Amino acid sequence: MKILHLSDTHNCHKQLKDLPEADIIIHAGDFSFTGTEKETLNFIEWFYALPYKYKIFIAGNHDDYLFGANIEGLPDNCYYLCNSGVTIGNMHFYGVPLFIDDVISGEYDRQLNNIPNDTDVLITHQPPFGILDFSENINYGDFILLQNVLRIKPKYHLFGHIHNAYGMEKNDETLFVNSSILDNNYEIKNNPVILNL
């Protein structure tokens, strides 16, 4: 199974041409910039039309329109994961969004602590602390997320959020991937990442 992973396109998704073939495309949030309904619908229409067998996306901190939203009417092969999961083949995918209101209320920490133990592919917007999260002399990752990733040991942890921390890093159990497409100037700099499961 082949995955195409991308994140942090911030309304530039239609500028992405000749995307490589894969079985599953995964967007790890921040598809919009100001989080409006118009931006969200523009992304969703583009995403639905892509020629991939399965499509998964989560919300990032810029995607406020989806906060508390109950998305209905998705095609059978398209999944919006909001503290929820889906099994494709024998792989368990689980997605945790990043909404600032949840961070402020403490709900985000509870969501991270509830990630299922059988998760094979974890999709978050924020990185775990100390892994592909460093920018301007600050680690922007989340320590509770790191603790849970080390507990669960997913095969893959896919995220974005920190634009200039694009790349891959591996420990004994997990391949960590930051697939932020834009740089800190919000210009397309990086390519989506292909992963072979």
Sine and cosine of phi, psi and omega as CSV:
sin_phi,cos_phi,sin_psi,cos_psi,sin_omega,cos_omega
0.00,0.00,0.73,-0.68,-0.04,-1.00
-0.92,-0.39,0.74,-0.67,0.00,-1.00
-0.92,-0.38,0.67,-0.75,0.18,-0.98
-0.95,-0.32,0.89,-0.46,-0.08,-1.00
-0.91,-0.42,0.71,-0.70,0.09,-1.00
-0.54,-0.84,0.30,-0.96,-0.02,-1.00
-0.39,-0.92,0.29,-0.96,0.16,-0.99
0.80,0.60,0.87,0.50,0.08,-1.00
-1.00,-0.06,-0.35,0.94,0.15,-0.99
0.69,0.73,0.86,0.51,0.05,-1.00
0.95,0.31,0.11,0.99,0.02,-1.00
-0.99,-0.15,0.19,0.98,-0.10,-0.99
-0.84,0.54,-0.59,0.81,-0.04,-1.00
-0.96,0.29,-0.19,0.98,0.08,-1.00
-0.99,0.12,-0.18,0.98,0.00,-1.00
-0.99,0.14,0.93,-0.38,-0.06,-1.00
-0.92,-0.38,0.42,-0.91,0.09,-1.00
0.80,0.60,0.74,0.67,0.07,-1.00
-0.89,0.45,0.65,-0.76,-0.06,-1.00
-0.93,0.37,0.36,-0.93,0.02,-1.00
-0.94,0.34,0.54,-0.84,0.06,-1.00
-0.27,-0.96,0.22,-0.98,0.07,-1.00
-0.99,0.10,-0.58,0.81,-0.06,-1.00
-0.74,-0.68,0.71,-0.70,0.17,-0.98
-0.94,-0.33,0.70,-0.71,-0.03,-1.00
-0.79,-0.61,0.82,-0.57,0.08,-1.00
-0.94,-0.35,0.84,-0.54,-0.11,-0.99
-0.99,-0.11,0.51,0.86,0.18,-0.98
0.99,-0.15,0.19,-0.98,-0.15,-0.99
0.87,0.50,0.78,0.63,0.13,-0.99
-0.99,0.16,-0.37,0.93,0.01,-1.00
-0.96,-0.29,0.01,-1.00,0.02,-1.00
-0.90,-0.44,-0.78,0.63,0.00,-1.00
-0.97,-0.24,-0.03,1.00,0.11,-0.99
0.97,0.25,0.48,0.88,-0.03,-1.00
-0.99,0.11,0.27,-0.96,0.08,-1.00
-0.87,0.49,-0.68,0.73,-0.02,-1.00
-0.86,0.50,-0.72,0.69,0.01,-1.00
-0.89,0.45,-0.66,0.75,-0.03,-1.00
-0.90,0.44,-0.73,0.69,-0.01,-1.00
-0.92,0.40,-0.57,0.82,0.05,-1.00
-0.89,0.46,-0.70,0.71,0.03,-1.00
-0.91,0.42,-0.74,0.68,-0.07,-1.00
-0.87,0.49,-0.66,0.75,0.03,-1.00
-0.88,0.48,-0.67,0.74,0.03,-1.00
-0.90,0.43,-0.72,0.70,-0.07,-1.00
-0.89,0.45,-0.70,0.72,-0.01,-1.00
-0.87,0.49,-0.56,0.83,-0.09,-1.00
-0.99,0.17,-0.16,0.99,-0.03,-1.00
-0.92,0.38,0.57,-0.82,-0.12,-0.99
-1.00,0.05,0.85,0.52,0.04,-1.00
-0.90,-0.44,0.54,-0.84,-0.07,-1.00
-0.90,0.43,-0.63,0.78,0.04,-1.00
-0.74,-0.67,0.55,-0.83,-0.03,-1.00
-0.70,-0.72,0.76,-0.65,-0.02,-1.00
-0.75,-0.66,0.68,-0.73,0.13,-0.99
-0.58,-0.82,0.40,-0.92,0.10,-0.99
-0.78,-0.63,0.11,-0.99,0.01,-1.00
-0.98,-0.17,0.57,-0.82,0.11,-0.99
-0.95,-0.32,-0.07,-1.00,-0.07,-1.00
-0.92,0.38,-0.27,0.96,0.07,-1.00
-1.00,0.01,-0.16,0.99,-0.16,-0.99
-0.99,-0.14,0.79,0.61,-0.12,-0.99
-0.87,0.49,-0.44,0.90,-0.04,-1.00
-0.86,0.52,-0.46,0.89,-0.04,-1.00
-1.00,0.05,-0.05,1.00,0.00,-1.00
-0.90,0.43,0.87,-0.49,-0.02,-1.00
0.97,0.26,0.08,1.00,-0.06,-1.00
-0.97,0.22,0.56,-0.83,0.12,-0.99
-0.93,-0.37,0.99,-0.10,-0.07,-1.00
-0.98,0.17,0.84,-0.54,0.00,-1.00
-0.84,-0.54,0.30,-0.95,0.10,-1.00
0.98,0.21,0.35,0.94,0.05,-1.00
-0.95,0.31,0.54,-0.84,0.13,-0.99
-0.85,0.53,0.40,-0.92,-0.07,-1.00
-0.87,0.50,-0.40,0.92,-0.07,-1.00
-0.99,-0.17,0.17,0.99,-0.07,-1.00
-0.84,-0.54,0.73,-0.68,-0.12,-0.99
-0.75,-0.66,0.82,-0.57,0.20,-0.98
-0.99,-0.14,0.93,-0.38,-0.04,-1.00
-0.99,-0.12,0.89,-0.47,0.01,-1.00
-0.77,-0.64,1.00,-0.01,-0.13,-0.99
0.80,0.59,0.73,0.68,-0.05,-1.00
-0.47,-0.88,0.15,-0.99,-0.07,-1.00
-0.66,-0.75,0.13,-0.99,0.06,-1.00
-0.50,-0.87,0.57,-0.82,0.06,-1.00
-0.96,-0.28,0.81,-0.59,0.06,-1.00
-0.82,-0.57,0.85,-0.52,-0.15,-0.99
0.90,0.44,-0.81,-0.59,0.05,-1.00
-0.94,-0.34,0.32,0.95,-0.05,-1.00
-0.95,-0.30,0.74,-0.68,0.01,-1.00
-0.99,-0.17,0.90,-0.43,0.02,-1.00
-0.98,-0.19,0.66,-0.75,0.03,-1.00
-0.65,-0.76,0.71,-0.71,-0.07,-1.00
-0.84,-0.54,0.70,-0.71,0.06,-1.00
-0.84,-0.54,0.88,-0.47,0.01,-1.00
-0.97,0.23,0.13,-0.99,0.09,-1.00
-0.82,-0.57,0.99,-0.11,0.09,-1.00
-0.95,-0.31,0.77,-0.64,-0.07,-1.00
-0.87,0.49,-0.59,0.80,0.04,-1.00
-0.86,0.51,-0.60,0.80,0.03,-1.00
-0.94,0.34,-0.58,0.81,0.04,-1.00
-0.90,0.43,-0.72,0.69,-0.04,-1.00
-0.90,0.44,-0.64,0.77,-0.06,-1.00
-0.98,0.18,-0.25,0.97,-0.09,-1.00
1.00,-0.01,-0.07,1.00,0.01,-1.00
-0.89,0.45,-0.55,0.84,-0.01,-1.00
-0.86,0.52,-0.69,0.73,0.02,-1.00
-0.88,0.48,-0.66,0.75,0.03,-1.00
-0.89,0.45,-0.66,0.75,0.02,-1.00
-0.88,0.48,-0.67,0.74,0.01,-1.00
-0.90,0.43,-0.62,0.78,0.00,-1.00
-0.95,0.32,-0.25,0.97,-0.01,-1.00
-0.99,-0.17,0.16,0.99,0.06,-1.00
-0.89,0.45,0.78,-0.62,-0.08,-1.00
-0.90,0.44,0.54,-0.84,-0.01,-1.00
-0.92,0.40,-0.40,0.92,-0.07,-1.00
-1.00,-0.07,0.30,0.95,0.00,-1.00
-0.94,0.35,0.82,-0.57,0.08,-1.00
-1.00,-0.02,-0.66,0.75,0.00,-1.00
-0.82,-0.57,0.94,-0.34,0.03,-1.00
-0.99,-0.10,0.77,-0.64,0.02,-1.00
-0.88,-0.48,0.90,-0.44,0.10,-0.99
-0.78,-0.63,0.24,-0.97,0.11,-0.99
-1.00,0.04,-0.68,0.73,-0.03,-1.00
-0.99,0.11,0.57,-0.82,0.10,-0.99
-0.97,0.23,0.28,-0.96,0.19,-0.98
-0.97,0.25,0.41,-0.91,-0.05,-1.00
-0.87,0.50,0.77,-0.64,0.10,-1.00
1.00,0.10,0.03,1.00,-0.03,-1.00
-0.82,-0.58,0.94,-0.33,0.04,-1.00
0.78,0.63,0.68,0.73,-0.07,-1.00
-0.76,-0.65,0.16,0.99,-0.17,-0.99
-1.00,-0.08,0.80,-0.60,0.02,-1.00
-0.43,-0.90,0.73,-0.68,0.07,-1.00
0.80,0.60,0.71,0.71,0.07,-1.00
0.91,0.42,0.39,0.92,0.02,-1.00
-0.74,-0.68,0.66,-0.75,0.19,-0.98
-1.00,0.01,0.90,-0.43,-0.07,-1.00
-1.00,-0.09,0.04,1.00,-0.01,-1.00
-0.96,0.28,0.17,-0.99,-0.07,-1.00
-0.96,-0.26,0.78,-0.62,-0.05,-1.00
-0.94,0.33,-0.62,0.78,0.02,-1.00
-0.92,0.39,-0.59,0.81,0.09,-1.00
-0.89,0.46,-0.71,0.71,0.04,-1.00
-0.84,0.54,-0.73,0.69,0.00,-1.00
-0.85,0.53,-0.66,0.75,-0.03,-1.00
-0.96,0.30,-0.58,0.81,0.07,-1.00
-0.90,0.43,-0.67,0.74,0.04,-1.00
-0.92,0.40,-0.50,0.86,0.06,-1.00
-0.95,0.30,-0.72,0.70,-0.12,-0.99
-0.98,0.18,-0.60,0.80,-0.05,-1.00
0.85,0.53,0.82,0.57,0.07,-1.00
-0.90,0.43,0.38,-0.92,0.06,-1.00
-0.93,0.38,-0.59,0.81,-0.03,-1.00
-0.69,-0.72,0.63,-0.77,0.17,-0.99
-0.82,-0.58,0.92,-0.39,-0.09,-1.00
-0.95,-0.32,0.73,-0.69,-0.04,-1.00
-0.36,-0.93,-0.17,-0.99,0.04,-1.00
-0.41,-0.91,-0.87,-0.50,0.14,-0.99
0.98,0.22,-0.78,0.63,-0.01,-1.00
-0.99,-0.13,0.98,-0.19,-0.22,-0.98
-0.86,0.51,-0.65,0.76,-0.08,-1.00
-1.00,-0.10,0.35,0.94,0.11,-0.99
-0.93,-0.36,0.39,0.92,0.02,-1.00
-0.81,0.59,0.68,-0.74,0.08,-1.00
0.50,-0.87,-0.17,-0.98,-0.02,-1.00
-0.76,-0.65,0.53,-0.85,0.03,-1.00
-0.52,-0.85,0.59,-0.80,-0.07,-1.00
-0.75,-0.66,0.67,-0.75,0.24,-0.97
-0.95,-0.31,-0.29,-0.96,-0.08,-1.00
-0.90,0.43,-0.50,0.87,-0.10,-0.99
-0.92,-0.38,-0.48,0.88,-0.24,-0.97
-0.78,-0.62,0.67,-0.74,0.19,-0.98
-0.99,-0.12,0.87,-0.49,0.01,-1.00
-0.99,-0.13,0.73,-0.68,-0.06,-1.00
-0.72,-0.70,0.87,-0.49,0.16,-0.99
-0.98,-0.22,0.92,-0.38,-0.07,-1.00
-0.93,-0.38,0.64,0.77,0.06,-1.00
-0.88,0.47,0.83,-0.56,-0.06,-1.00
-0.99,0.15,-0.61,0.79,-0.06,-1.00
-1.00,-0.06,0.43,-0.90,0.11,-0.99
-1.00,0.00,-0.14,-0.99,-0.04,-1.00
-0.93,0.37,-0.25,0.97,0.09,-1.00
-1.00,-0.05,0.15,0.99,0.00,-1.00
0.87,0.50,0.63,0.78,0.10,-0.99
-0.90,-0.44,0.56,-0.83,-0.01,-1.00
-0.91,0.42,0.84,-0.55,-0.02,-1.00
-0.80,-0.60,-0.60,0.80,-0.16,-0.99
-0.92,-0.40,0.35,-0.94,0.04,-1.00
-1.00,-0.08,0.49,-0.87,0.19,-0.98
-0.84,0.55,0.41,-0.91,-0.07,-1.00
-0.97,-0.24,0.72,-0.69,0.08,-1.00
-0.99,-0.13,0.74,-0.67,0.01,-1.00
-0.79,-0.61,0.69,-0.72,0.07,-1.00
-0.97,-0.25,0.93,-0.38,-0.03,-1.00
-0.99,0.12,0.00,0.00,0.00,0.00
